[in-house]
Amino acid sequence: MKAHDLRSMSIEELQEQVRDMRTEVFNLRFRKAAHQLENPLKIRDSKRSLARALTLLREKELGMIADEKGS
């Protein structure tokens, strides 16, 4: 997911997105261990998206970015 898409989300939406991304990374790692993952680069992309979402979430919590929907 792109950063500009994540920036438009509220804190609650970002928290939900982070939960979904963590589940996705877990499932991808599980599928890799079972040798059922066709594209292992998908794990890297998912981890980067998760990190991006966590960074934006932390910035919003610290007030570095104005929460456009909530404030």
N, C-alpha and C positions, 0 to 999 in steps of 0.2 A: 504494500500500500504506500502511496506517495505521501510525502510530508504535508503538502498543501491540503490533502484530503483529511489527514489527521488533525491539522490545525483548526479546521472548521468544526471539530467535534467538541462537545462539552466534556468536563472531567468524568462524569458518569459514563458517557459513551466511550471515552478512552479506556476507562477501567474495564468495561465489558470487552472491548476490542483486545486488550492485553490478555484477559482470561482466554479468549478464543485463540489468540496467537500462541499462547503457552500450550494449549491443548493440541494445536496443530503441530507444533515442534515435537511434542512428546509422541504423537502418533507417527510422524515421519521417522523419528529415531527408532521407534518400535518396528516399523515396517522395514527399515534398513537392516536391523538386527535379524529379521526373519527373511532377509534377501528377497523382499517383495517390492522394493522401491526401484522404479525405473530410472528416475532422474535424481541422483544424489545432490545435485546443485540446488534443488528445491529446499533442502535443509538450510543451506547457507542464506538463501533469499528470505526464508521465513525467520531465521534468527536475526537478520538485519532489520527486517520490518518490526520485529518485536522490540529490538533495541531502540529503534526510531520512535516507536510509540511510547516506550518507557521514558525516553528523554523528554519528549513533549509533555507527557503527563507530569513529570517532575518540574519542568519549567512552569507549567500552569499552576501547580501547587505552590511554588515559591513566588508566584506573581510576576514572573518574568515575561509572561505572555498574557495578554488580556483574554479572559474567557468570553468569547464573542456571544455565545448563546445565554450564558448564565449571568454575566455582569454587564 
